Amino acid sequence: MSSGPTYKVKFRRRRESKTDYSKRLALLKSGKPRLTVRKSNNSTICEVVSYNPKGDETNAYFTSTVLKKMGWKNHCGNTPSSYLTGYACAKKAIKAGVKEAVLDIGLISPIHGSRIFAALKGAIDAGLKIPADEKVFPAEERINAKIISDEANNNFEEIKKKIDKEFE
């Protein structure tokens, strides 16, 4: 590690490759809440977070593992579960009074058609206003689980109806 009188140590979360502070500042300047989407191998996490100088406030939170409790029969780390996670998180946010947001994907590479953009599509379909280009969304067959099986597609529709019923 460098040292000397002019060397400036980077913030800890930047050194750990967890936060890009210049990107975060650009998102905060919009003045809108952020829809943060994070993914792991087995789940997708969505949060709607508002800035507060004392610390960010979470308006809504939903993770794809909760879908299992609602009756989801498939894996929680795929495109349909990411869509449902974004959909449910947006429904919770709208119920909490949030009407619009900006997407925050953190340090994840923005790959068109990925799970991140499936969650974004779910949030937009739920009624949250988020600026996005239609080209980045996955194909409809991937989103509604037709690619997996007809049974998965039926399960997808059931869970979507349960989310509508629970959060409205």
URFENRA-V120763 format. One record per helix or strand of 3 or more residues. SS is the DSSP state (h for helix, s for strand). FROM is the first residue (numbers start at 1). TO is the last residue. If there is no record, write none. Layout:
ss:SS from:FROM to:TO
ss:SS from:FROM to:TO
This chain:
ss:h from:12 to:15
ss:h from:21 to:28
ss:s from:33 to:39
ss:s from:44 to:50
ss:s from:57 to:63
ss:h from:66 to:70
ss:h from:79 to:95
ss:s from:100 to:104
ss:h from:115 to:126
ss:h from:134 to:136
ss:h from:140 to:143
ss:h from:150 to:167
